[in-house]
């Protein structure tokens, strides 16, 4: 290996230090994406760790001529989808077993109610719930384009769909999100 060889090439060859450096350089952005997708910080950390573990296990299949962050984001997106499927199964099981009733979910806690929360925090939580409830096919392109700043072509490559399909899914995602928030898609707020 030459001294000028890229960090991606070294990582693809199984160099742990190079992979660790790539992890460090991508962690903040990837966590932000995963956190927005799953809607929970602790769950996002778990999904992120799964994504990095899967990336390391598949590192020999990575093509260093392609952007590492696109390859890694594809893996993270798949882990987010896996998480969503597991969550849906848990919801069904909880419903069947009656675990969603008020009695089953009540927690004996004498802490004061969260009346002190700021209005902005409520809006963010409501938006996060609305985002989490979007179908995966609409959520991923919407988050990648709107919040992460990826181009339609990059998203199309990641999701293995056409740029036109990305555009359509983003429009549908925005519309559904606006409906869930009780707004029209053209509202600024």
ChimeraX attribute file (.defattr): number of C-alpha atoms within 10 A of each C-alpha:
attribute: neighborCount
match mode: 1-to-1
recipient: residues
	/A:1	8
	/A:2	6
	/A:3	5
	/A:4	6
	/A:5	9
	/A:6	13
	/A:7	17
	/A:8	22
	/A:9	19
	/A:10	17
	/A:11	22
	/A:12	21
	/A:13	17
	/A:14	16
	/A:15	14
	/A:16	13
	/A:17	12
	/A:18	18
	/A:19	22
	/A:20	14
	/A:21	14
	/A:22	17
	/A:23	17
	/A:24	10
	/A:25	12
	/A:26	15
	/A:27	15
	/A:28	10
	/A:29	13
	/A:30	21
	/A:31	18
	/A:32	16
	/A:33	23
	/A:34	26
	/A:35	20
	/A:36	21
	/A:37	26
	/A:38	22
	/A:39	19
	/A:40	14
	/A:41	14
	/A:42	11
	/A:43	15
	/A:44	22
	/A:45	15
	/A:46	13
	/A:47	24
	/A:48	24
	/A:49	16
	/A:50	16
	/A:51	23
	/A:52	20
	/A:53	13
	/A:54	15
	/A:55	21
	/A:56	20
	/A:57	11
	/A:58	13
	/A:59	20
	/A:60	14
	/A:61	11
	/A:62	19
	/A:63	13
	/A:64	18
	/A:65	8
	/A:66	10
	/A:67	12
	/A:68	19
	/A:69	15
	/A:70	15
	/A:71	16
	/A:72	23
	/A:73	22
	/A:74	19
	/A:75	21
	/A:76	24
	/A:77	23
	/A:78	15
	/A:79	21
	/A:80	25
	/A:81	19
	/A:82	13
	/A:83	18
	/A:84	18
	/A:85	13
	/A:86	11
	/A:87	13
	/A:88	12
	/A:89	12
	/A:90	12
	/A:91	14
	/A:92	13
	/A:93	13
	/A:94	14
	/A:95	12
	/A:96	10
	/A:97	10
	/A:98	13
	/A:99	14
	/A:100	15
	/A:101	11
	/A:102	9
	/A:103	9
	/A:104	10
	/A:105	10
	/A:106	9
	/A:107	8
	/A:108	6
	/A:109	7
	/A:110	6
	/A:111	6
	/A:112	7
	/A:113	8
	/A:114	7
	/A:115	7
	/A:116	7
	/A:117	9
	/A:118	9
	/A:119	10
	/A:120	9
	/A:121	10
	/A:122	11
	/A:123	12
	/A:124	11
	/A:125	13
	/A:126	14
	/A:127	18
	/A:128	17
	/A:129	19
	/A:130	17
	/A:131	26
	/A:132	18
	/A:133	17
	/A:134	18
	/A:135	13
	/A:136	18
	/A:137	15
	/A:138	20
	/A:139	22
	/A:140	25
	/A:141	27
	/A:142	26
	/A:143	19
	/A:144	21
	/A:145	17
	/A:146	12
	/A:147	12
	/A:148	14
	/A:149	12
	/A:150	16
	/A:151	15
	/A:152	20
	/A:153	15
	/A:154	17
	/A:155	25
	/A:156	18
	/A:157	16
	/A:158	18
	/A:159	19
	/A:160	12
	/A:161	13
	/A:162	14
	/A:163	17
	/A:164	12
	/A:165	16
	/A:166	26
	/A:167	18
	/A:168	14
	/A:169	18
	/A:170	23
	/A:171	16
	/A:172	17
	/A:173	24
	/A:174	21
	/A:175	16
	/A:176	22
	/A:177	24
	/A:178	17
	/A:179	13
	/A:180	17
	/A:181	16
	/A:182	9
	/A:183	14
	/A:184	14
	/A:185	16
	/A:186	9
	/A:187	7
	/A:188	6
	/A:189	4
